[in-house]
Amino acid sequence: NDIPFEILQPLIKETAEKINQLSPEDAQTGPARRMDLSVIAEHEHLLTGTSLELYKLLTKSIIETYKND
């Protein structure tokens, strides 16, 4: 998408620094963690083939991990 790498550097740095501050469970974010089924459905609509199957597998795993929170 022609985004200059310099714009992404702060996000990458913040993400990498989380490993020193949070457990993987506490750092997990995203629509599966939030149980945002409408966003998950939108993502699935944009994917096909192996990418879609992988997305579904990871989403299911994340949902199962956090379903009792």
N, C-alpha and C positions, 0 to 999 in steps of 0.2 A: 504493500500500500504506500510505498515511498515515504514512510515516516522516518525522519532522521534518527539515527541510533541515539544521539545525545538526549533526545526527548525521553527515551525509554530508560536511560541509565538510572535515574532516581528510583523508578519502580523496581528495577532489577536489584539495585542495592538494598532497598527496603525489604524485599522478599528474601534475599540471601541472609540478611541480618536477623531475621526471625528465628533462624535455627539456633541462635544463641539465647533467645528470649522465651521461646514458646515450644511446647511439645508439638509433635505433628498433629495430634488430635485437636489442640487448641488453635493451631495455625490454619486448619482446614477452613476454606471459604468456598463460596460458589453456590449455584442454584440447587445442587443436590444436597448440600449441607443445610441450606435454608428450606428445603422441601418446596422449592418454587417450581411446581409442576408445569406452569404455563411457559416459563423460560426453557425448561427442559424440553418440552414439546417443540418449541421454536427451534432449538438447537438440533433436535432430531430431524426436523423437517429439512434442514440445510445440509444434512450429511447423507452419504450413501455408502453401500458396501462395507468394507472392513472398518472404515472410520466410524460408521454408524454402530456397528456391532461392538466396537471397542468402547465408544461413548456410553452405550447402554450398559455394558458390563461394569465400567467404572462407576457410573451413576448408581447402579443397583448396589454395588459394594459400599459406596459412601452413605447412601440412604440406610442400608442395613446397619452400618456402624453407629449411626447417630439417631436411630429411630426412637430410642427411649429417652433422649435428652429433652 
